[in-house]
Protein backbone atom coordinates (compact mmCIF):
# COMPACT_ATOMS: atom_id res chain seq x y z
CA UNK A 1 0.00 0.00 0.00
CA UNK A 2 2.85 2.36 0.78
CA UNK A 3 4.36 1.69 -2.63
CA UNK A 4 1.01 2.32 -4.35
CA UNK A 5 0.53 5.58 -2.41
CA UNK A 6 4.05 6.67 -3.32
CA UNK A 7 3.47 6.00 -7.02
CA UNK A 8 0.17 7.91 -6.98
CA UNK A 9 1.79 10.81 -5.13
CA UNK A 10 4.58 10.83 -7.69
CA UNK A 11 2.06 10.90 -10.54
CA UNK A 12 0.15 13.73 -8.88
CA UNK A 13 3.38 15.68 -8.36
CA UNK A 14 4.33 15.32 -12.01
CA UNK A 15 0.83 16.24 -13.11
CA UNK A 16 0.95 19.20 -10.73
CA UNK A 17 4.20 20.54 -12.17
CA UNK A 18 2.84 20.17 -15.68
CA UNK A 19 -0.38 21.88 -14.59
CA UNK A 20 1.67 24.72 -13.11
CA UNK A 21 3.52 25.14 -16.39
CA UNK A 22 0.31 25.07 -18.37
CA UNK A 23 -1.34 27.29 -15.78
CA UNK A 24 1.28 29.91 -16.49
CA UNK A 25 0.43 29.66 -20.16
CA UNK A 26 -3.27 29.91 -19.39
CA UNK A 27 -2.67 32.96 -17.21
CA UNK A 28 -0.84 34.53 -20.14
CA UNK A 29 -3.74 33.64 -22.45
CA UNK A 30 -6.22 35.19 -20.03
CA UNK A 31 -4.03 38.27 -19.88
CA UNK A 32 -4.13 38.38 -23.68
CA UNK A 33 -7.94 38.32 -23.60
CA UNK A 34 -7.98 41.16 -21.07
CA UNK A 35 -5.34 43.24 -22.86
CA UNK A 36 -6.78 42.76 -26.36
CA UNK A 37 -10.28 43.44 -25.05
CA UNK A 38 -9.13 46.66 -23.38
CA UNK A 39 -7.27 47.87 -26.47
CA UNK A 40 -9.42 46.57 -29.34
CA UNK A 41 -12.71 45.65 -27.68
CA UNK A 42 -14.71 42.41 -28.05
CA UNK A 43 -14.24 42.60 -31.83
CA UNK A 44 -10.48 42.30 -31.32
CA UNK A 45 -10.96 39.22 -29.12
CA UNK A 46 -13.31 37.72 -31.69
CA UNK A 47 -10.89 38.30 -34.57
CA UNK A 48 -8.02 36.73 -32.65
CA UNK A 49 -10.22 33.75 -31.74
CA UNK A 50 -11.22 33.25 -35.38
CA UNK A 51 -7.54 33.34 -36.35
CA UNK A 52 -6.75 30.68 -33.75
CA UNK A 53 -9.73 28.49 -34.68
CA UNK A 54 -9.15 28.47 -38.44
CA UNK A 55 -5.36 28.47 -38.18
CA UNK A 56 -5.32 25.42 -35.93
CA UNK A 57 -7.94 23.62 -38.03
CA UNK A 58 -6.05 24.20 -41.30
CA UNK A 59 -2.82 23.40 -39.47
CA UNK A 60 -4.24 20.01 -38.63
CA UNK A 61 -5.29 19.66 -42.27
CA UNK A 62 -1.78 20.23 -43.63
CA UNK A 63 -0.29 18.24 -40.73
CA UNK A 64 -1.57 15.03 -42.37
CA UNK A 65 -1.56 13.10 -39.08
CA UNK A 66 2.22 13.41 -38.72
CA UNK A 67 2.20 14.80 -35.14
CA UNK A 68 0.24 11.80 -33.81
CA UNK A 69 2.50 9.36 -35.64
CA UNK A 70 5.58 11.16 -34.29
CA UNK A 71 4.30 10.91 -30.72
CA UNK A 72 3.69 7.18 -31.01
CA UNK A 73 6.72 6.09 -33.06
CA UNK A 74 9.32 8.29 -31.39
CA UNK A 75 8.17 7.21 -27.93
CA UNK A 76 9.18 3.67 -28.86
CA UNK A 77 12.59 4.74 -30.21
CA UNK A 78 13.38 7.76 -28.06
CA UNK A 79 17.11 6.95 -27.84
CA UNK A 80 17.71 6.63 -31.58
CA UNK A 81 18.64 10.15 -32.64
CA UNK A 82 19.25 9.48 -36.32
CA UNK A 83 15.89 7.70 -36.72
CA UNK A 84 14.13 10.66 -35.07
CA UNK A 85 15.87 13.12 -37.41
CA UNK A 86 14.88 11.13 -40.48
CA UNK A 87 11.30 10.92 -39.29
CA UNK A 88 11.11 14.65 -38.61
CA UNK A 89 12.56 15.56 -42.01
CA UNK A 90 10.11 13.29 -43.81
CA UNK A 91 7.16 14.60 -41.81
CA UNK A 92 8.18 18.26 -42.25
CA UNK A 93 8.46 17.81 -46.01
CA UNK A 94 4.93 16.38 -46.09
CA UNK A 95 3.59 19.29 -44.05
CA UNK A 96 5.21 21.89 -46.32
CA UNK A 97 3.95 20.11 -49.43
CA UNK A 98 0.35 20.11 -48.19
CA UNK A 99 0.67 23.73 -47.02
CA UNK A 100 1.82 24.79 -50.49
CA UNK A 101 -1.15 22.98 -52.04
CA UNK A 102 -3.54 24.72 -49.62
CA UNK A 103 -2.06 28.15 -50.38
CA UNK A 104 -2.29 27.52 -54.13
CA UNK A 105 -5.93 26.48 -53.79
CA UNK A 106 -6.82 29.62 -51.83
CA UNK A 107 -4.97 31.86 -54.31
CA UNK A 108 -6.95 30.31 -57.14
CA UNK A 109 -10.16 31.12 -55.27
CA UNK A 110 -9.04 34.70 -54.68
CA UNK A 111 -7.88 35.52 -58.21
CA UNK A 112 -10.81 33.76 -59.85
CA UNK A 113 -13.32 35.76 -57.82
CA UNK A 114 -14.76 32.66 -56.18
CA UNK A 115 -13.56 33.83 -52.76
CA UNK A 116 -15.96 36.79 -52.86
CA UNK A 117 -18.77 34.57 -54.11
CA UNK A 118 -18.18 32.21 -51.18
CA UNK A 119 -18.07 35.09 -48.70
CA UNK A 120 -14.43 34.56 -47.76
CA UNK A 121 -12.60 37.55 -46.31
CA UNK A 122 -9.40 38.17 -48.25
CA UNK A 123 -7.83 40.68 -45.88
CA UNK A 124 -5.30 40.33 -43.04
CA UNK A 125 -7.30 37.60 -41.29
CA UNK A 126 -7.12 35.23 -44.28
CA UNK A 127 -3.43 36.00 -44.80
CA UNK A 128 -2.61 35.33 -41.15
CA UNK A 129 -4.52 32.04 -41.24
CA UNK A 130 -2.69 30.81 -44.35
CA UNK A 131 0.69 31.69 -42.87
CA UNK A 132 -0.15 30.17 -39.50
CA UNK A 133 -1.49 26.85 -40.81
CA UNK A 134 1.94 25.27 -41.56
CA UNK A 135 3.40 26.89 -38.44
CA UNK A 136 0.66 25.28 -36.32
CA UNK A 137 1.35 21.92 -37.98
CA UNK A 138 5.13 22.07 -37.52
CA UNK A 139 4.75 23.28 -33.94
CA UNK A 140 2.52 20.30 -33.16
CA UNK A 141 4.97 17.95 -34.86
CA UNK A 142 7.94 19.16 -32.82
CA UNK A 143 5.96 19.42 -29.59
CA UNK A 144 4.70 15.84 -29.88
CA UNK A 145 8.24 14.67 -30.58
CA UNK A 146 9.51 16.44 -27.46
CA UNK A 147 6.78 14.70 -25.44
CA UNK A 148 7.77 11.34 -26.92
CA UNK A 149 11.34 12.01 -25.78
CA UNK A 150 10.20 12.55 -22.18
CA UNK A 151 10.52 16.34 -22.44
CA UNK A 152 6.85 16.98 -21.74
CA UNK A 153 7.43 19.92 -19.39
CA UNK A 154 9.47 21.86 -21.93
CA UNK A 155 7.07 21.02 -24.77
CA UNK A 156 4.03 22.17 -22.80
CA UNK A 157 5.80 25.35 -21.73
CA UNK A 158 6.78 26.31 -25.27
CA UNK A 159 3.41 25.33 -26.72
CA UNK A 160 1.39 27.44 -24.37
CA UNK A 161 3.41 30.47 -23.30
CA UNK A 162 5.46 31.76 -26.24
CA UNK A 163 2.56 33.03 -28.37
CA UNK A 164 0.58 34.78 -25.60
CA UNK A 165 3.74 36.39 -24.23
CA UNK A 166 4.53 37.69 -27.73
CA UNK A 167 1.01 39.12 -28.10
CA UNK A 168 1.27 40.71 -24.66
CA UNK A 169 4.54 42.32 -25.75
CA UNK A 170 2.71 43.93 -28.67
CA UNK A 171 -0.10 45.06 -26.35
CA UNK A 172 2.50 46.76 -24.15
CA UNK A 173 3.85 48.59 -27.20
CA UNK A 174 0.32 49.65 -28.15
CA UNK A 175 -0.42 50.83 -24.61
CA UNK A 176 2.73 52.98 -24.58
CA UNK A 177 1.93 54.48 -27.97
CA UNK A 178 4.83 52.90 -29.85
CA UNK A 179 2.48 50.91 -32.14
CA UNK A 180 -1.00 51.92 -33.28
CA UNK A 181 -3.80 49.58 -32.24
CA UNK A 182 -5.18 47.51 -35.12
CA UNK A 183 -6.40 44.01 -35.77
CA UNK A 184 -3.58 43.57 -38.31
CA UNK A 185 -0.95 44.26 -35.65
CA UNK A 186 -2.57 41.77 -33.26
CA UNK A 187 -2.68 39.09 -35.96
CA UNK A 188 0.98 39.72 -36.86
CA UNK A 189 2.01 39.26 -33.23
CA UNK A 190 0.15 35.93 -33.11
CA UNK A 191 2.04 34.71 -36.20
CA UNK A 192 5.34 35.93 -34.74
CA UNK A 193 4.66 34.05 -31.51
CA UNK A 194 4.06 30.83 -33.42
CA UNK A 195 7.31 31.24 -35.34
CA UNK A 196 9.32 31.97 -32.20
CA UNK A 197 7.94 28.90 -30.42
CA UNK A 198 8.73 26.75 -33.44
CA UNK A 199 12.36 27.94 -33.50
CA UNK A 200 12.82 27.22 -29.78
CA UNK A 201 11.40 23.71 -30.18
CA UNK A 202 13.67 23.01 -33.16
CA UNK A 203 16.74 24.09 -31.18
CA UNK A 204 15.70 21.89 -28.24
CA UNK A 205 15.25 18.84 -30.45
CA UNK A 206 18.55 19.46 -32.18
CA UNK A 207 20.33 19.49 -28.85
CA UNK A 208 18.46 16.40 -27.65
CA UNK A 209 19.29 14.39 -30.76
CA UNK A 210 22.92 15.37 -30.49
CA UNK A 211 23.13 13.92 -26.98
CA UNK A 212 25.71 11.26 -26.25
CA UNK A 213 23.05 8.62 -25.57
CA UNK A 214 21.36 9.25 -28.90
CA UNK A 215 24.59 9.21 -30.89
CA UNK A 216 25.55 5.91 -29.31
CA UNK A 217 22.15 4.27 -29.63
CA UNK A 218 21.58 5.50 -33.17
CA UNK A 219 24.11 3.04 -34.56
CA UNK A 220 22.89 -0.03 -32.70
CA UNK A 221 19.72 -2.06 -32.74
CA UNK A 222 16.64 -1.73 -34.88
CA UNK A 223 13.68 0.59 -34.32
CA UNK A 224 10.88 -0.91 -32.24
CA UNK A 225 7.75 -1.50 -34.31
CA UNK A 226 4.45 -0.09 -33.08
CA UNK A 227 1.09 -1.76 -33.61
CA UNK A 228 0.18 -0.77 -37.16
CA UNK A 229 -3.17 -1.10 -38.92
CA UNK A 230 -3.95 -0.61 -42.59
CA UNK A 231 -5.11 2.95 -43.31
CA UNK A 232 -3.80 4.17 -39.97
CA UNK A 233 -2.07 7.27 -41.39
CA UNK A 234 -5.34 8.43 -42.89
CA UNK A 235 -7.15 7.87 -39.61
CA UNK A 236 -4.46 9.79 -37.68
CA UNK A 237 -5.00 12.64 -40.12
CA UNK A 238 -8.78 12.58 -39.96
CA UNK A 239 -8.83 12.18 -36.19
CA UNK A 240 -6.62 15.22 -35.79
CA UNK A 241 -8.90 17.23 -38.06
CA UNK A 242 -12.02 16.09 -36.27
CA UNK A 243 -10.52 16.78 -32.83
CA UNK A 244 -9.69 20.33 -33.83
CA UNK A 245 -13.04 20.75 -35.57
CA UNK A 246 -14.84 19.48 -32.48
CA UNK A 247 -12.90 21.83 -30.20
CA UNK A 248 -13.41 24.84 -32.47
CA UNK A 249 -16.92 23.89 -33.64
CA UNK A 250 -18.71 26.74 -31.84
CA UNK A 251 -16.36 29.32 -33.38
CA UNK A 252 -16.80 27.79 -36.83
CA UNK A 253 -20.60 28.10 -36.78
CA UNK A 254 -21.15 31.15 -34.55
CA UNK A 255 -20.24 33.75 -37.24
CA UNK A 256 -23.41 32.67 -39.08
CA UNK A 257 -25.56 32.77 -35.95
CA UNK A 258 -24.38 35.53 -33.61
CA UNK A 259 -22.37 38.77 -33.60
CA UNK A 260 -18.61 39.08 -33.17
CA UNK A 261 -19.22 40.48 -29.67
CA UNK A 262 -21.12 37.30 -28.73
CA UNK A 263 -18.24 35.24 -30.12
CA UNK A 264 -15.94 37.16 -27.81
CA UNK A 265 -18.24 36.47 -24.82
CA UNK A 266 -18.31 32.76 -25.59
CA UNK A 267 -14.54 32.84 -26.13
CA UNK A 268 -14.06 33.99 -22.52
CA UNK A 269 -16.09 31.04 -21.18
CA UNK A 270 -14.28 28.70 -23.57
CA UNK A 271 -10.87 29.86 -22.36
CA UNK A 272 -11.86 29.53 -18.70
CA UNK A 273 -13.25 26.03 -19.19
CA UNK A 274 -10.16 25.12 -21.17
CA UNK A 275 -8.73 24.04 -17.81
CA UNK A 276 -9.95 20.46 -18.26
CA UNK A 277 -9.02 20.34 -21.95
CA UNK A 278 -5.62 21.59 -20.94
CA UNK A 279 -5.42 18.97 -18.21
CA UNK A 280 -6.05 16.16 -20.68
CA UNK A 281 -3.47 17.63 -23.05
CA UNK A 282 -1.00 17.73 -20.19
CA UNK A 283 -1.75 14.15 -19.21
CA UNK A 284 -1.46 12.98 -22.81
CA UNK A 285 2.04 14.47 -22.92
CA UNK A 286 3.01 11.98 -20.20
CA UNK A 287 0.68 9.04 -20.77
CA UNK A 288 0.46 8.81 -24.58
CA UNK A 289 4.02 7.43 -24.88
CA UNK A 290 3.23 4.97 -22.07
CA UNK A 291 0.07 3.87 -23.86
CA UNK A 292 2.11 3.24 -27.02
CA UNK A 293 4.75 1.18 -25.21
CA UNK A 294 2.16 -0.88 -23.28
CA UNK A 295 0.17 -1.51 -26.47
CA UNK A 296 3.31 -2.57 -28.37
CA UNK A 297 3.86 -5.15 -25.61
CA UNK A 298 0.12 -6.08 -25.71
CA UNK A 299 -0.04 -5.50 -21.96
CA UNK A 300 -3.76 -5.06 -21.29
CA UNK A 301 -3.31 -4.88 -17.53
CA UNK A 302 -0.90 -1.97 -17.87
CA UNK A 303 -3.22 -0.18 -20.31
CA UNK A 304 -6.13 -0.44 -17.86
CA UNK A 305 -3.98 0.83 -15.01
CA UNK A 306 -2.70 3.77 -17.05
CA UNK A 307 -6.21 4.75 -18.16
CA UNK A 308 -7.50 4.52 -14.58
CA UNK A 309 -4.64 6.78 -13.44
CA UNK A 310 -5.63 9.44 -15.98
CA UNK A 311 -9.22 9.27 -14.73
CA UNK A 312 -8.22 9.74 -11.08
CA UNK A 313 -5.82 12.58 -11.79
CA UNK A 314 -8.27 14.36 -14.11
CA UNK A 315 -11.09 14.29 -11.56
CA UNK A 316 -8.78 15.25 -8.69
CA UNK A 317 -7.78 18.44 -10.48
CA UNK A 318 -10.94 19.32 -12.42
CA UNK A 319 -13.60 19.11 -9.70
CA UNK A 320 -12.08 21.68 -7.28
CA UNK A 321 -10.93 23.91 -10.16
CA UNK A 322 -14.43 23.95 -11.68
CA UNK A 323 -16.02 24.68 -8.31
CA UNK A 324 -13.74 27.67 -7.77
CA UNK A 325 -14.36 28.93 -11.28
CA UNK A 326 -18.14 28.77 -10.89
CA UNK A 327 -17.96 30.54 -7.54
CA UNK A 328 -15.96 33.36 -9.14
CA UNK A 329 -18.11 33.62 -12.28
CA UNK A 330 -19.39 37.15 -11.58
CA UNK A 331 -16.01 38.69 -10.67
CA UNK A 332 -14.54 37.02 -13.76
CA UNK A 333 -17.34 38.50 -15.89
CA UNK A 334 -16.46 41.97 -14.58
CA UNK A 335 -12.78 41.34 -15.23
CA UNK A 336 -13.51 40.64 -18.90
CA UNK A 337 -15.96 43.56 -19.18
CA UNK A 338 -18.99 41.28 -19.54
CA UNK A 339 -22.45 42.09 -18.24
CA UNK A 340 -23.60 40.46 -14.97
CA UNK A 341 -25.09 37.04 -15.64
CA UNK A 342 -23.45 36.66 -19.06
CA UNK A 343 -20.77 34.20 -18.00
CA UNK A 344 -22.26 31.86 -15.36
CA UNK A 345 -24.82 30.06 -17.60
CA UNK A 346 -22.11 29.31 -20.18
CA UNK A 347 -19.75 27.98 -17.51
CA UNK A 348 -22.44 25.79 -15.94
CA UNK A 349 -23.38 24.21 -19.26
CA UNK A 350 -19.81 23.56 -20.37
CA UNK A 351 -18.80 22.23 -16.94
CA UNK A 352 -21.32 19.40 -17.25
CA UNK A 353 -19.73 18.10 -20.42
CA UNK A 354 -16.19 18.60 -19.19
CA UNK A 355 -16.92 16.68 -15.99
CA UNK A 356 -17.60 13.58 -18.07
CA UNK A 357 -14.51 14.39 -20.09
CA UNK A 358 -12.44 14.18 -16.92
CA UNK A 359 -14.23 11.08 -15.62
CA UNK A 360 -13.41 9.02 -18.72
CA UNK A 361 -9.70 9.93 -18.83
CA UNK A 362 -7.61 9.70 -21.99
CA UNK A 363 -9.77 7.14 -23.77
CA UNK A 364 -9.36 8.68 -27.22
CA UNK A 365 -5.59 8.99 -26.85
CA UNK A 366 -5.35 5.34 -25.84
CA UNK A 367 -7.26 4.29 -28.95
CA UNK A 368 -4.91 6.28 -31.20
CA UNK A 369 -1.78 4.93 -29.53
CA UNK A 370 -2.86 1.27 -29.56
CA UNK A 371 -3.83 0.56 -33.16
CA UNK A 372 -7.49 1.58 -32.87
CA UNK A 373 -7.42 4.97 -34.59
CA UNK A 374 -10.23 3.75 -36.86
CA UNK A 375 -12.52 3.33 -33.84
CA UNK A 376 -11.74 6.84 -32.64
CA UNK A 377 -12.50 8.13 -36.14
CA UNK A 378 -15.96 6.58 -36.17
CA UNK A 379 -16.79 7.97 -32.75
CA UNK A 380 -15.56 11.43 -33.70
CA UNK A 381 -17.62 11.45 -36.89
CA UNK A 382 -20.74 10.50 -34.97
CA UNK A 383 -20.23 13.01 -32.14
CA UNK A 384 -19.23 15.90 -34.44
CA UNK A 385 -22.22 15.31 -36.69
CA UNK A 386 -24.66 15.06 -33.80
CA UNK A 387 -23.23 18.17 -32.13
CA UNK A 388 -23.39 20.26 -35.32
CA UNK A 389 -26.96 19.19 -36.03
CA UNK A 390 -28.06 20.15 -32.52
CA UNK A 391 -25.97 23.32 -32.23
CA UNK A 392 -27.49 25.13 -35.22
CA UNK A 393 -31.16 25.15 -34.05
CA UNK A 394 -30.22 25.67 -30.41
CA UNK A 395 -27.94 28.55 -31.39
CA UNK A 396 -30.69 30.22 -33.43
CA UNK A 397 -33.17 29.83 -30.58
CA UNK A 398 -31.04 30.49 -27.50
CA UNK A 399 -27.88 32.14 -28.81
CA UNK A 400 -24.55 31.37 -27.17
CA UNK A 401 -26.24 29.47 -24.32
CA UNK A 402 -27.88 27.10 -26.79
CA UNK A 403 -24.57 26.43 -28.53
CA UNK A 404 -22.94 25.79 -25.14
CA UNK A 405 -25.65 23.21 -24.33
CA UNK A 406 -25.07 21.44 -27.64
CA UNK A 407 -21.30 21.39 -27.15
CA UNK A 408 -21.67 19.99 -23.62
CA UNK A 409 -23.92 17.22 -24.93
CA UNK A 410 -21.46 16.42 -27.71
CA UNK A 411 -18.56 16.22 -25.25
CA UNK A 412 -20.52 13.81 -23.07
CA UNK A 413 -21.51 11.62 -26.03
CA UNK A 414 -17.99 11.48 -27.40
CA UNK A 415 -16.24 10.60 -24.15
CA UNK A 416 -18.69 7.98 -22.94
CA UNK A 417 -18.52 6.27 -26.33
CA UNK A 418 -14.71 6.37 -26.35
CA UNK A 419 -14.51 4.91 -22.85
CA UNK A 420 -16.74 1.98 -23.78
CA UNK A 421 -14.76 1.41 -26.99
CA UNK A 422 -11.47 1.39 -25.07
CA UNK A 423 -12.62 -1.33 -22.69
CA UNK A 424 -13.63 -3.54 -25.59
CA UNK A 425 -10.43 -2.79 -27.54
CA UNK A 426 -8.18 -3.77 -24.62
CA UNK A 427 -10.03 -7.06 -24.29
CA UNK A 428 -9.49 -7.68 -28.02
CA UNK A 429 -5.77 -6.92 -27.71
CA UNK A 430 -5.42 -9.46 -24.90
CA UNK A 431 -7.31 -12.15 -26.80
CA UNK A 432 -5.15 -11.63 -29.90
CA UNK A 433 -1.95 -12.01 -27.89
CA UNK A 434 -2.97 -15.39 -26.49
N, C-alpha and C positions, 0 to 999 in steps of 0.2 A: 504494500500500500504506500509506503514511503517513497518507493521508486516511482510509482505511478503519479503520486502527487508532485514529485520533483519534475517529472517530464511535463506534466500539465503546466506547472508554474513556469518552466522554461519556455514552453510554447506561448504562454500568455505574455511573458516578458518580451519575446521576439516580436509577437504581434503588437505589443504595446509600443515598442520602439519604431516599428514600421508605421503604426498609427500616428505617432508623434511626428514622424517625418512627413507623412501625408497630411496631417493636421496643419503643419506649417504651410504646406502648399494650398490647402483649403482656405486658411486664413488669408493668404495672399490673394486667392481668387475672390474671396468675399470683399477684400479691400479694393480689388479691381472693380467689382460691381458698385461699391460705394463711390469710388473716385470717378468712374466713368459716368455714373448717374448724376453726380454733383456737377460735372463739367459739361456733359452732353445730354443729360436728361434720360428719361426712359427709352427714347428713340435710339440713343447711343448704346444702351445696354442691349436693346433688341437687335441692332445691327451686328454687334459683336457676337451675340448668341447665334444669329443666323450664319455668320462666318464660321463659327466653331462647329455648328451642326452639319453644314454642307461640306466644309473642309474635311472633317473627320469621316463623313460618309464616303466621299469620293476618294479619300485616302485609303479607306478600306477596299474600295473598288480597285484601285491601281495596285494595292498591296498583294492581291492575288493569293491570299492565304499564307504568304511567306512568313509573317510573324509567328503564327501558330505553329507552323512546321519548325521554325527555328527554336522555339521554346521547347518543343518535344525532343527533337533530334539532338540539339546541343546539350540538353540536360543529361543525355545518355553518354555523350562523348566530351564532357566538359574539360578534360585534360589533354585534348588533342588539338593543339593550336592551329596546325596547318589545315586540318579538316574544317575547323570553324571558319577560317579565312576563306577557304574555297566556297563554303556554303554561303557566306555573306556576300561574296562577289557575285555569285550566280543569282542570288535573290535580289540584290540591288539592281543588277542589269534587267531583271524581269520587271521590277517596279518602274524603272526609268522608261522602259519600252512601253508599258501600259500607260504611263503618264503622258508620254509623247502622243500616243494614239488618242487619248482623251482630249488633250489640248488641240490637236488637229481637228477632231470632231466638233468641238465648240467653235473654233475659228470658222469652220465651214458654215455652221449655223449663223454666226454673226455676219459674215460677208455675204451670205445668200439672202439675208433678210428674214430667215426663219426664226431667229432669236426674238425679234420683235413680235412676230406672229404668235409665238409661244408664250409671250409675256416675260421673257427672261431679261433681267436687268444686265446691261453690258457695261456698267460703270466700275468704280473701284471695288465694289463687293464681289463681282464676278471675277475680276482680276486676282483679288486676294485669295479667293477660293481655289482657283486654278493653280496658283503658285503654291498654296499650302498643301494641296492634295498629296503630291509626292513627298513633301516634307513630313506630313503626318505619317505616311506609310513607312518611310525610312526610319523615323523616330521610333515607331512601334517595333520595327524589325530589330533595331539595335537594343531597345529597352528589353524586349523579350529575350534576346541573347544574353544580356547582362544578368537577367533573372535566372536563366538556365545555368549560368556560371557561378551561381550562389553569390551574386552581387545585387541582391534584391533591394537593399537599403539605398544604394547609390542610384539604381535605376529608378526607383520610386521618387527619390529626391529630384533628379533631373527632369523626369517626366512632368512633375506637378508644380515645380517652383520657378523654373527658368522663364517660362512665358509670362506668368502673372507679374513677376518681378520686373521684367522688361517693360510691360505695359504700365506698371506703376511708375517706372522711371520716366516714361513719356508724360504721364499725368502730372508728375512733379514739374517737368519742363513747361507744361501748359499752365499750371497754376502760378508759376513764377513769371509768365509772360514771354518765355524764350521761344515757345512754339505756339502757333495759333490753334485753337481747338477746332477739330474737324473730324468727321467720321473716317476720312482717308488716312489721317495721321494715326488714329487708333488702330485701323486695320493694318497699317504698315508696321506698327510696333508688335502686333500679334505675329505677323510673319517673321519679323526679326527675332522674336523670342523662340519660335520654332527652330529657326536656323541655328541659333546659338546653342540650344539644347542638343541638337543633332551633332554639332561639332564636338561638344564636351563628351557625349556618349562615344563618338568615334575614337577620340583620344584615349578614353578609358579602356575600350576594347583592344586598341592597339597595344597598350601597355600590358594588359592582361594576357594577350596571346603571345607576347614576347617574354613572358615569365619563364624562369628556368624549368619549372615543372612541365609547362606546355612544350617547350622546345625538346625536352627529353622524351616526353610521351608521344610526341607527334611522329616519331620515327619507329615506334614499336607498336605492335598489336594492330588489330583491325577494329574499325568502328563498330559499336554495338548496334544491332538492328532493332528498331522499334516495331511494334505491331503495326502492320500496314495492310490496308484494305483497298481494293480496287475503287478508283474514283475519289480517293481520300483528299487529294489536293483540291479538287473542285469543291468538295464539301467544306474543307477548311476555309476556302474563299467565300463561299456562300454563307457559311455560319458567321464569319466576321462581318460581312455586309448586313446580315439580318440582325446581329447583335447591335451594331451601330444604329441601324434603322429603327430598331425597337427602342433604344435609348433616346434617340432624337426624334421619335415619331411625333410627339406633340408639337415640336418646333417645325416639323415638315408640313403639318396640316394646318397649324394655327394661322399662318398668313392669309389663308382663304376664309377663315372663320372669324377672326378677331383682329383688333388693331395692334400696332406695334407696341403701344403702351401696355396692353394686356399681355403680350408676349414677354415684355420685360418683367411684369408682375409674376407671371408663372415661372420665369427664369430664376427669380429669387427663391421661390419655394423649391424649385428643382435643384438649385445649388445647395440649399440647406439640407435637403433630404439625400443629397449625394453622399452623405456620410456612410450609409450602408453599402451603396454601390462602390464607394471607395474602399470600404472594408473588404469586400469580396475581391476587389482588384489586388489589394494588399496581400490577402491570403493566397490568391492564385500565384503571386510572385514567389511564394515559399512552397506551396503545396502542389502546383502544377508539375514541376520537375519530379516530385516524389510520386505523384500519380503515374507519370510516364515510366519511371523505373519499376514501380510495383506491378504495373500492367505488363511490362516487358518480361518480368519474371512470373507472370500469371499468378500473383499472390493475392487472392481474393480477400483473405483475412486482413492483410495490410491495407488494401483499398478501402474496406469497410471502416477500419480504424481511422484512417486518414480523413475520410468523409465525415465521420462522427466528430472528429476533432474540429473540423471547420464549422460544423453546426454549433458546437458548444462555444467556440470562441466568438462566432458571429453574434449569437444571442447575448453573450456576456457583455459585449461592447455596445450592440445596437439598442437594447432595451433601455438602459439608463440614459444613453445619449438622446434617444427619441423623446423620453419623458422630459428631460431638461429643455429640449428644443420646443416642445409643445407648451411648456410652462412659460417660456420666454417669447411666445409668438408675437404678442403685442409690442413689447419693446423692440423686437427685431423688425417688425413692420415699420415702426417709427424710424429706426436706423436707416432703412432703405427707402424712406420717404413714401411709404405706402399708407393708404387710408386705414383707419381702425377696422378690423374685421376682414380685411382683404387677404391676410396671410393664413390665419388659423384653419379655415375650411380646407384649403389646399394641402396644408401639412397633415391634417387628420386623414384625409383621403389617401394620400400617398404613403403615409406611415403604415396603413393597413396592408397594402401590397408588399412593402419592404420588410414588414415583420415576417411574412412567409418566405421572402427571399432569404432572410437570415436563417430561418428555421430549417431550410432545406440544404444549406451549405453550398459547396461548390460542385453541385451535381452536373451542370453543363460542362464545366472544365474537365471533370473526370471523364465524361463521355468523349470529349475531344482528344484527351491524352491517352485513351485506352482502346483506340480502334473502333469507336462507335460514333464518329462524327456524323454519319448518315442519320443516326437516330436523333441527334441534336438538331440536325437540319429539318427533319420532319416536324419536330416539336416547335421549332422557331417559326416555320411557315404557318403552322396552325395558329399559334398565339399571336403573331403579327397580323395575320388576316382578321382574326376575330377582334383584336383590339382596334384596328383601323375601321372595321365595319361599325363598331359600337361608338367609337370616338366621334365620328362625323355627326350623327344625329344628336348625341348628347352635347357636343360642343355648340351646335346651332341652338339648342334649347336652353342650355344652362351655362354657356360660355366656358371660361377656364375651369370652373368647378366640375362641369360635366366631362371635360377632357381628362381631368385628374381622376375622376371616378373610373373612366374607361381604362386609363393606364394602370391604375391599381388592380383592377380586375384582370388585365392582361398579365401583369407581373405574377399574380397569384396562380393563374392558369399555367403559365410557363413553368414556374418553379415546382409546382406539385407534380406536373407531368414529367419533368426531368428527374425528379427524385425517384418516382416509381420506375422510370426507365433504367436508371442506374442500378437499382436493386436487381432487376431482372438481368441486366447486362453482366453484372459481376457473377451471378449464378451461372450464366452461359460460359463465361471465361473459365470458371472452375471446372465445369463439366467437359470442356474441350481439352483441358490439360490432363485429364485423367486417362 
